[in-house]
Amino acid sequence: MDNNRVNRRALTALALAAGTVLTVVVGQLPAGATDAPAAEHPAAAGSAAHHASISVGAHDVTSYDDTYYKDALGKTGQALKDSLHRIISTTQTGKLTYDQVWDALKDTDQDPDNSANVILLYSGKSLSKDSHGGNPDDWNREHVWAKSHGDFGTDTGPGTDLHHLRPENVSVNSERGDKDFDNGGKEVEGAPGSRTDDDSFEPRDAVKGDVARMILYMAVRYDGGDGFADLEPNDKVDNGTQPHIGRLSVLKQWSKQDPPDSFEKHRNQVIFDKYQHNRNPFIDHPEWVDSIW
């Protein structure tokens, strides 16, 4: 790891216990790009750091406005979307291979009540970190923005972006497939509260907002300028291989219905601190969903 990277990132002390307050030190924004995730490290002494006390309560907003988001403040619509794209793309200085995603998900999605387990996205179950693979009861790597929608596969980039990759039971993941998101359908076996029909999937209530904010992050992060498709949500289902996922109106509803909770905020912080060094802005500022769409 070179000194510039060490000097430009931050040390964050994280805690998940209810009511715990995190003290975050945020340094200057990273400028370069690397092809591998970096380990957590202390900020250099004397750096111009912004200090903020951050609660991990369900309705508190992480504050990086003085540093990370300063160029986006006060903007709306396309100007806000463009500004956020520049921020989250230029600060993504850690990029993973698809194999590295396995270990990263064991960290980002760790069960706060059992450090040996991960929490599965759609089923909500806690499963051993070691129970991953291809068997029906194992967990595997779910692309929330289905990789066929834009045909980006598992290449480093959207195919390995932790902000939309989550652990899920192999069978439930197969049931979701590459369906768009919408309300309705029959309950999914093994994932109580999640429903599906021929062309759409509805996640359980506790993660509806998580799904919406992951989809909208992808739409801002990948705009067609880096060799991958321009990903955009629309208000349709059955989008096939087009670089679109719907329904946007439903995703916006879900984001309001299920605001960011401590698990989602913690996950965002771990990705920022230890792996990609960029953030999902819709977790920090859920109101920006309506400001753009």
N, C-alpha and C positions, 0 to 999 in steps of 0.2 A: 504494500500500500504506500503510495507516495505522500510526501508531506502536505501537498496542496489539498489532497482529499481529507487528510487528517485535520487540517486547519479549518476546513470549510464545513464540516458536519458537526453534529451535536450529540451530547450525552443526555439521554432521557431516563429518569428513574420511574419505572412503571409499577403500578399496583392495581389489582383488580378488586380488592375487598370493597364492599359497599361503603360509600361515604368517604373513601380514601381520596386524598388530594395529591395530585402529581405536581412536582415542580419541574418545569421543562426549560432547558437552556437551548436556544436555537441560534446557531451561528449564521454566517453568510451563506447564500445559496451556492450549491456546487455548480461548477461550470462544465467540467469535462464529461466523458462517458467511458464506462468500462463494460466488460463483457461478463463479469462475475459478481455475485453478491459480496458485500464487504461486511466484516464483523463490526459489532458495536464498539465504539471507542470514545475516549474523552475528547472534549473540545480543547483546542490549544489555548494556553493561558494568554490573556490579554486580547482575545478576539472580541469584536463588537457584537455582544450577544444580547438577545432579547429574553427577558425573564417573564414568565407568566405562571400563575397558579391555575391548574386545570383540574376541575372535578370530573370524575368519570361517571357522574350521575347521568341518568337517561336523557335529561333535557338540557344539559349544559353543552355549550359549543366550544370546542378547542380553539384557542386564540393564537393564530399565527399572522394576524392582520398587519402587524408592524414590520414583518419581514417577508414571509413566504408569499402572502397574498396581497402585498401592498400595491402592486400594479393592476390588480383586478378591482379594487374597491371603487365604488361609485359607478360602475359600468353595468349595463343591462344588455339583453339581447345578444346579437352576433358579436358585439364588441367585448362583452363579458366572456362569451364562449372562446373567442380568439385569444384573449388574454390568459384564460385558464389553460388553454392548450399549450401556449408557450411556457407557462410555469411548470406544468406537470410533465411535459416532454423534456425540457432542458434540465430539469432536476432529477430525472430518472437516470442516475449514474450507476445503478446496479441492475444488470439484466441476467436472468437465469436461463439455464438450459432446462429442458423438460424433465430430465432426471433430477436436477436440483430441486424441482418443485416438491418432490416427495418430502424431503426433510424440512423445507420451508413451511409446508402446511402443518407439519407436526408442531411447529412453533407458533405460527399465526393463529391456528384454530385449536390450540390446547384447551382442554377442559379446565376451567378455573378451579374446579373442585377435585380434579384428579389429574395430576401432571403426566400420568402414563397414557392418557387418552386424548382423543380429539372429539369435537362436537361435529356431527354431520349436519349439513345445511338443511335439507328438506325434511329429513326424518326427526332431527333434534336429538338423536341418540348419541350417547357417549360410547366410543369404541376404542379399543387399544390402538395405539399408534403403530404397533407392529402388524396389525391385521389389515394390511393393504396389499392389493394385488388384483387378480382377475377372477377369484371365486365369488359366487353370488352374494355371500355374506361378508366379503371384504369391503373395504372402502377404496375408492379410486379418485381421480382428479376430475372434478366436474367443471367444465367450461360454462359459466353462467351465460355469457354471450357465446352461443353455440358456434364452434369453430367452423362449421360448414357455412354459416351465414357470413360470407366474405371469403371463404375458402383459405383461411390463414393457417390451418392445421395446428401443429405443435411446434412451429418454428419459434426461436427466440424473438420476442415481440409480443403481439397480442395473444399468441398461443401459449405463452409462459408468464403472462402478466398476473401477478398474485392478487391484484385488486379485483379480479373476477374469477379466480380459481378457488374452489372450496372442496373439502372432503365430502364424499357422499357414498352411500351404500351402492355397490355395483348394480344391483337389481333396480333400485330406485333411479339411479343415474340412467340406466337403459330405458326405463319407462319415460323419463323426461325426454331423452333423445335430443333432437334439435328443434323441438317445438318452440313456438313463440309463447309469450306469457299473456294470459287472460284469465278471467274468472270463469268458474264452472267446471263441470265434468264429474266423473266418479272418483271416490276417494282412492288414493294410491296405496296399494298394499305395502306395508312396511314404513309408511310415512303418514301417520295420522294427521289430518288437517290439510294435507296437500291433495289436490284434485287434478284430473287430466281428462281430456277428450281426444278426438282424432287430430286436432291441429293446435292445441294449446295446453299449457301447464300452469297451475295455480299453486304457489308454495304456501305452506302453513302461515298463519297470521303473524307469528313472531319474527319472521324473516322476510315478509313482503317488502318492507322498506329497504332492507339490505339488498335484495335482488334488484329493485328499481335503481338504487344508487350505484350499484355495480354496472348495470347496463348503461346508465347515463355517463359514468366515468369513461367507459370505453368509447362512447360517441364523441367525447371531447378529446380524449387522448389520441385516437387514431383517425386522422382526417384525410388520409390519402397521400400525405406528403412524405412518407418515409418508406415507400416501397410496399405498403400494405393497402388494402381497400379502405375507402372512406366509409367508416361505420356510422350509420344514422338510425335512430329509432323511427318507426312510423306507426300509424294507427291501424295496421292490418295484422292478420295472422296468416300462416301458411306462406311465409316469405321465401321458403326454399333456400337456394344458394345465394340469393341476393344479399348484399351487405347491410341488411336491415333486420330489426327485431321489433315486434309490437307486443301489445298495443300501448302506444305512448300515453294515451289518456288514462289507461288503467295503471300504468307504472307511476304516473304522477299522483294518482289517488293513493296508491300503496305507500309512496314516500311520505305522504301526509299522515296516513293511517298509522304507520309504524315508524316513528322517529328514531334516530340513532340511539342505541343503548350502549352500555359499558363494554360489552363484548365486541361490538362493531368498532367502537372508538379505539379500544385497545389494539385490535387487529390493524387498523389504519396506522397506529403509532409504531407497531412492530415492523410493518413493511417499510415505513419511513426511516426508522432508526437503523435497521439491520440488513435490509435487503435492497429495495429499489430506490430509496431516498426521495420518493415523490409521494404525494398524498392524494386521497380521493376528496376533492373539494366539496362534494355533496354530503359527506359525513360531517365535515367541519361547518359547512353553511348549507343546510337543507333548503333554505329559502331561495338559493340560487337556481333550483330546479325550475320554479315558476318564472324566475328572472330571464331564463334562456328559452324555455319552451312554453 
